[in-house]
Amino acid sequence: MPTNDEFQVYREALAAELQPAMGCTEPIALAYAAAEVGKRLGGYPEAIDVEVSRNIVKNVKSVIVPNTGGLSGIEAAVAAGLVCRRPEARLQVLADVSDTERAEIRERAELPMTVRQSHEPDVFFIKVTGSLGGKTAAVTIRTYHTNITRIEENGVTVLSKDDVCADAQADGEAWSIPELIKAARVMPLMEAETLLNRQIDCNSAIAAEGLKDNWGATIGKILLARKPEDPATQARAWAAAGSDARMNGCELPVIIVSGSGNQGITASVPVLIFARALKIDRETTLRAVLLSDLVTIALKQGIGKLSAYCGAVSAGCGSGAGIGFLEGLTDKEILGVIRNALAITSGILCDGAKSSCAAKISMAVEGALLALDMVKNHQTFKAGDGIVQSTTDSTARAVGRIASRGMVSTDREIIEIPRGNPRLQTREESRPSFLSSV
């Protein structure tokens, strides 16, 4: 029997990754940095400078910031954090906003602030600087959403922690996916159980909300109308509905994976739907979600938190592995599901956070279910079929290389394409911005 120490790295990863967040995590990271600035200044700044990487722009421009009365964009996220000034809440920094604060956010978001492109090498980079009454404060976040690496007050560094670029690369150290499957079967659930239960409860709740009201493009509702009693349709619909709500300002929390609420939903909700349909016991259900989370994290290790590669693909692969686990597939068969799914859906682009993320989640789950059906019919893609390699691990590394290196120029092109939201275009054109030169 394996010892607990063998699984310590997984337990630590789950504790770090399965965090609650309200709202899309990139604007919330901006609000978090701004909240720290506002708290240190003791009020709303007279002057504000925001420096961000291209990927932050892509994932903030079109998504609604919760508790702002429907506002979207960088200015709204920063203004919300500066008004609320509760950085101790981290990615739930906008969870408890009063009516007075909400009204102030709407007013402040229309005031001028400087927004400019970062020249740092990080894919994920945020720096918010404010000044008030002769005092200045600046907060830098790198690599992932809560990673404050530098705080400055009046030009003096008061906190510095690994303030260098540390984005993941495809050739970096990665977990062995076969070992993850073994861990999911035998790893003690003591510490993970609370995290997994919270993930199931929170993400199921926002999915139910997405199906209840008309959030976004209502992808979940549209899907569910096809075959409301079919577990495969339910899996796609419920996962999509969670994103419908989340991308459009729903004020319910989500448990994230790999820095993403959409990935947290995709990794958990489809597995839960199948567990209920198959009448699976609670422990096996938890182990299936555990496997899905671990596979999602592993596939993202070579990609990094942000990329032009849609993160729902990784989480869809995870959910396919988790559903295969529920259905009693062998380790080898589960590996085949993951490899098949990577071959099917790895072409989905990330063009930022917005309503269509729900549709991409649906397609990622569908790809995983097709991959699962292939395996159950004794079919797997072979090495040499496009990006497919001889093992699941080497296929994952190939995808990581494509996403972290090959798609850098894709990101630039995506950001240069004009946004289709007339309100956002008008708003951005009305004030100086670096976006046209990104």
C-alpha positions in Angstrom: 0.0 0.0 0.0 1.5 3.4 -1.0 2.4 5.8 1.9 0.8 9.2 2.3 4.1 10.9 1.4 3.8 9.7 -2.2 0.7 11.9 -2.6 1.9 15.0 -0.8 2.6 16.9 -4.1 -1.0 16.2 -5.2 -2.5 17.2 -1.9 -0.5 20.5 -2.0 -1.5 21.1 -5.6 -5.2 20.6 -4.8 -5.0 22.9 -1.8 -3.4 25.6 -4.0 -5.6 25.2 -7.0 -9.1 24.5 -5.7 -9.7 28.0 -4.5 -13.0 30.0 -4.5 -13.4 32.9 -6.8 -16.3 35.1 -7.7 -16.2 36.3 -11.3 -13.8 35.7 -14.1 -10.4 35.3 -12.5 -8.4 37.8 -14.7 -10.6 40.9 -13.9 -10.8 39.6 -10.3 -7.0 39.5 -10.2 -7.0 43.1 -11.4 -9.5 44.0 -8.7 -7.3 42.2 -6.1 -4.2 44.1 -7.0 -6.2 47.4 -7.0 -7.7 46.6 -3.6 -4.3 46.2 -2.1 -3.3 49.6 -3.6 -6.4 51.2 -2.3 -6.0 49.8 1.2 -2.5 51.0 1.4 -3.4 54.5 0.2 -6.5 54.6 2.5 -8.8 55.8 -0.2 -9.5 56.1 -3.9 -6.4 57.4 -5.8 -6.3 60.7 -7.6 -4.2 59.1 -10.4 -4.1 55.5 -11.5 -1.7 53.7 -13.8 -2.5 50.1 -14.9 0.1 48.0 -16.7 -1.0 44.6 -18.1 0.1 41.8 -20.4 -1.7 41.1 -23.7 -3.5 38.0 -22.2 -4.9 40.1 -19.4 -6.4 42.4 -21.9 -7.9 39.5 -23.9 -9.5 38.0 -20.8 -10.8 41.2 -19.3 -12.2 43.3 -22.1 -15.5 41.4 -22.8 -16.4 39.8 -19.5 -18.8 41.3 -17.0 -17.3 42.2 -13.6 -19.6 41.0 -10.8 -21.2 43.4 -8.4 -20.6 46.4 -10.8 -24.1 46.6 -12.2 -23.1 45.0 -15.5 -19.8 46.8 -16.2 -17.0 45.2 -18.2 -13.4 45.9 -19.0 -10.1 46.8 -17.3 -11.3 50.1 -15.9 -14.4 48.5 -14.2 -12.3 45.8 -12.6 -9.7 48.2 -11.3 -12.3 50.7 -10.0 -14.2 48.0 -8.2 -11.1 46.8 -6.4 -10.1 50.4 -5.5 -13.6 51.1 -4.1 -13.9 47.9 -2.1 -10.4 47.7 -0.7 -10.6 44.2 0.8 -7.6 42.4 -0.5 -7.7 39.8 2.3 -10.6 38.3 0.4 -8.3 37.5 -2.5 -10.3 36.2 -5.5 -13.5 36.9 -3.6 -12.6 40.5 -3.3 -15.9 41.6 -4.9 -18.1 39.1 -3.1 -19.6 41.5 -0.5 -20.2 44.8 -2.3 -22.8 47.2 -0.7 -25.2 49.2 -2.8 -23.3 52.4 -1.9 -20.0 50.8 -3.1 -21.7 49.5 -6.3 -22.9 53.0 -7.1 -19.4 54.4 -6.5 -17.8 51.8 -8.7 -20.1 52.9 -11.6 -19.1 56.5 -11.2 -15.4 55.8 -10.7 -15.1 53.5 -13.7 -15.9 56.4 -16.0 -13.0 58.5 -14.7 -9.7 58.6 -16.5 -7.0 56.1 -15.7 -3.9 55.2 -17.7 -3.9 51.6 -19.2 -0.8 50.5 -21.0 0.9 47.4 -22.3 3.5 45.7 -20.2 7.0 45.2 -21.6 7.6 42.4 -19.1 8.1 38.9 -20.6 5.3 37.4 -18.5 2.2 36.1 -20.2 0.4 36.9 -16.9 1.4 40.3 -15.6 -0.5 43.0 -13.7 0.8 46.2 -12.1 -1.5 48.7 -10.5 -0.1 52.0 -9.3 -2.1 54.7 -7.5 -1.3 58.1 -5.8 -3.3 60.0 -3.2 -2.4 63.0 -1.1 1.3 62.8 -2.0 1.5 59.1 -1.3 2.0 56.3 -3.9 1.4 52.6 -3.8 2.1 50.0 -6.5 1.2 46.2 -6.5 2.6 43.7 -9.0 1.1 40.3 -9.8 2.9 37.7 -11.9 2.4 34.2 -13.3 -0.9 33.4 -11.5 -3.9 35.3 -10.1 -3.0 35.7 -6.4 0.8 35.8 -6.8 1.7 39.3 -5.5 5.4 39.5 -6.1 6.1 43.2 -5.3 4.6 46.0 -3.3 6.0 49.5 -3.3 5.1 52.5 -1.2 6.5 55.9 -2.2 9.0 54.3 -4.4 10.3 52.0 -1.7 9.9 48.2 -2.0 8.2 46.8 1.0 7.6 43.3 -0.4 9.5 41.4 -3.0 9.0 37.7 -3.7 10.3 35.9 -6.8 9.5 39.0 -8.8 10.7 37.5 -12.1 9.0 35.8 -15.0 8.2 32.2 -14.2 5.7 31.1 -16.9 5.5 27.4 -17.6 7.2 25.9 -20.6 6.3 22.7 -22.5 9.7 21.1 -21.7 9.4 21.8 -17.9 8.9 19.2 -15.2 5.4 17.6 -15.5 3.5 15.0 -13.7 3.1 11.5 -15.1 -0.5 10.9 -16.0 -0.4 7.2 -15.4 0.7 8.0 -11.8 -2.2 10.3 -11.5 -4.7 7.6 -12.4 -3.1 5.3 -9.8 -3.2 8.1 -7.2 -6.9 8.6 -7.8 -7.6 5.0 -7.1 -5.7 4.7 -3.8 -4.8 8.2 -2.5 -6.3 8.8 1.0 -9.1 11.3 0.7 -8.8 12.8 4.2 -7.5 16.3 3.2 -8.9 16.3 -0.3 -12.4 15.4 0.6 -13.4 18.8 1.9 -11.9 20.6 -1.1 -13.6 18.2 -3.6 -17.0 18.5 -1.8 -16.8 22.3 -1.9 -15.9 22.2 -5.6 -18.9 19.9 -6.3 -21.3 22.1 -4.3 -20.2 25.5 -5.6 -19.9 24.5 -9.2 -23.2 22.6 -9.3 -24.9 25.7 -7.7 -23.7 28.1 -10.4 -24.5 25.6 -13.1 -28.1 25.3 -11.8 -28.3 29.1 -11.7 -27.1 29.2 -15.3 -30.0 27.0 -16.3 -32.5 28.9 -14.2 -32.1 32.4 -15.6 -31.2 33.8 -19.0 -27.5 34.3 -18.5 -25.4 35.2 -21.6 -26.1 33.3 -24.7 -28.0 30.6 -22.7 -25.9 27.8 -24.2 -26.8 25.5 -21.4 -30.5 25.9 -21.8 -30.3 25.5 -25.6 -28.4 22.3 -25.2 -30.6 20.8 -22.5 -33.7 21.4 -24.7 -32.3 18.8 -27.1 -32.4 15.7 -24.9 -33.2 16.7 -21.3 -33.0 13.2 -19.9 -29.7 12.2 -21.7 -26.7 12.2 -19.3 -24.3 13.2 -22.2 -26.5 16.2 -23.1 -26.9 17.1 -19.4 -23.1 17.0 -18.9 -22.5 19.4 -21.7 -25.5 21.6 -20.8 -24.8 21.9 -17.0 -21.1 22.7 -17.6 -22.0 25.3 -20.2 -24.6 26.8 -18.0 -22.1 27.4 -15.2 -20.0 29.4 -17.7 -23.1 31.2 -19.0 -23.7 32.6 -15.5 -20.1 33.1 -14.6 -19.1 35.0 -17.7 -22.1 37.3 -17.4 -21.8 38.7 -13.9 -23.3 36.0 -11.7 -22.4 36.6 -8.1 -22.1 33.0 -7.0 -18.6 31.6 -6.2 -16.8 29.0 -8.3 -14.0 26.7 -7.3 -11.3 27.2 -9.8 -8.7 24.8 -11.3 -5.5 26.0 -12.9 -6.6 29.6 -12.2 -9.8 29.2 -14.1 -13.4 29.0 -13.0 -14.4 27.6 -16.4 -11.9 24.9 -16.0 -13.0 24.2 -12.4 -16.6 23.8 -13.7 -15.7 21.7 -16.7 -13.5 19.3 -14.6 -16.2 18.7 -12.0 -19.8 19.2 -13.2 -19.8 16.6 -16.1 -18.3 14.0 -13.8 -21.0 14.7 -11.2 -23.8 14.4 -13.8 -22.6 10.9 -14.9 -22.0 9.8 -11.3 -25.7 10.6 -10.5 -26.9 8.9 -13.7 -24.9 5.8 -12.9 -25.8 5.9 -9.2 -22.2 5.9 -8.2 -21.3 6.0 -4.5 -19.9 9.1 -3.0 -16.3 8.0 -2.5 -16.0 6.8 -6.1 -17.5 10.1 -7.3 -15.0 12.1 -5.3 -12.1 10.0 -6.7 -13.4 10.6 -10.2 -13.5 14.3 -9.6 -10.0 14.1 -8.0 -8.7 12.4 -11.2 -10.3 15.0 -13.4 -8.8 17.8 -11.4 -5.3 16.2 -11.4 -5.4 15.5 -15.1 -6.5 19.1 -15.8 -3.6 20.5 -13.7 -1.1 18.2 -15.4 -2.2 19.1 -18.9 -1.9 22.8 -18.0 1.6 22.4 -16.6 3.2 22.7 -20.0 0.9 25.5 -21.1 0.8 28.0 -18.3 -2.2 29.8 -16.8 -2.9 31.9 -20.0 -2.5 31.0 -23.6 -4.2 31.2 -27.0 -5.1 27.5 -26.3 -8.5 27.1 -24.7 -8.1 25.8 -21.2 -11.5 24.1 -21.4 -9.8 21.5 -23.6 -7.6 20.4 -20.7 -10.5 20.3 -18.3 -12.6 18.4 -20.9 -9.9 15.8 -21.1 -10.0 15.7 -17.3 -13.7 15.2 -17.2 -13.5 12.4 -19.8 -10.9 10.7 -17.6 -13.2 11.1 -14.6 -16.2 9.7 -16.4 -14.1 6.8 -17.7 -13.1 6.1 -14.1 -16.8 6.0 -13.1 -17.5 3.6 -15.9 -14.8 1.2 -14.7 -12.3 1.7 -17.4 -8.8 0.3 -16.9 -5.8 2.6 -16.5 -4.7 2.0 -20.1 -8.2 2.8 -21.4 -8.4 6.1 -19.4 -5.0 7.1 -20.9 -6.6 6.3 -24.3 -9.5 8.6 -23.5 -7.2 11.5 -22.7 -5.0 11.0 -25.8 -8.1 10.8 -28.0 -9.6 13.9 -26.5 -6.4 15.9 -27.0 -6.4 14.8 -30.7 -10.0 15.9 -31.1 -10.3 19.3 -29.4 -6.8 20.8 -29.2 -7.6 23.2 -32.0 -10.0 25.3 -29.9 -8.7 28.9 -29.5 -8.9 31.1 -26.4 -10.1 34.4 -27.7 -10.7 35.8 -24.3 -13.3 35.5 -21.5 -16.9 36.1 -22.8 -20.2 34.3 -23.4 -18.9 32.0 -26.1 -16.7 30.3 -23.5 -19.8 28.3 -22.6 -20.1 26.9 -26.1 -16.4 26.0 -26.1 -16.8 24.1 -22.8 -19.7 22.2 -24.4 -17.5 21.2 -27.3 -14.6 20.2 -25.0 -16.9 17.9 -23.0 -18.4 16.5 -26.3 -14.9 15.8 -27.5 -14.1 14.0 -24.3 -17.3 11.9 -24.5 -16.5 11.0 -28.2 -13.0 10.0 -27.0 -14.6 7.8 -24.3 -16.9 6.2 -26.8 -14.0 5.5 -29.1 -12.1 3.7 -26.4 -15.2 1.6 -25.4 -15.3 0.6 -29.1 -11.6 -0.3 -29.0 -10.5 2.7 -31.0 -7.6 5.0 -30.2 -5.7 7.4 -32.4 -2.2 6.2 -33.1 1.2 7.8 -32.9 1.7 9.9 -36.0 -2.0 10.9 -36.3 -1.3 14.6 -36.3 0.0 15.7 -32.9 -0.6 12.3 -31.3 2.5 10.7 -29.8 3.3 7.2 -28.6 2.2 7.9 -25.0 -0.4 10.1 -23.3 2.4 12.0 -21.5 4.3 12.7 -24.7 1.1 13.8 -26.4 0.5 16.2 -23.5 4.0 17.6 -23.8 3.4 18.1 -27.6 0.3 20.1 -26.8 2.1 22.1 -24.2 4.8 23.0 -26.7 2.2 24.1 -29.3 0.2 26.1 -26.7 3.1 27.8 -24.9 5.4 28.5 -27.8 3.7 27.9 -31.1 0.6 30.0 -30.3 2.4 33.2 -29.0 1.8 34.9 -32.4 -1.8 33.7 -32.4 -2.4 35.6 -29.2 -1.1 38.8 -30.8 -3.4 38.3 -33.8 -6.4 37.6 -31.6 -5.9 40.8 -29.7 -5.4 42.9 -32.8 -8.8 41.9 -34.2 -11.3 44.6 -33.4 -13.9 43.7 -30.7 -17.4 43.1 -31.9 -19.1 44.8 -28.9 -20.1 48.3 -30.0 -20.3 49.6 -26.4 -16.8 48.4 -25.6 -15.4 49.8 -28.9 -17.0 53.2 -28.3 -15.7 53.3 -24.7 -12.1 52.3 -25.6 -12.0 54.7 -28.6 -13.1 57.5 -26.3 -10.0 57.4 -24.2 -6.2 56.8 -24.8 -5.3 53.1 -24.8 -2.4 50.9 -25.8 -4.7 48.3 -27.3 -4.3 49.5 -30.9 -0.6 48.9 -30.7 -0.7 45.5 -29.0 
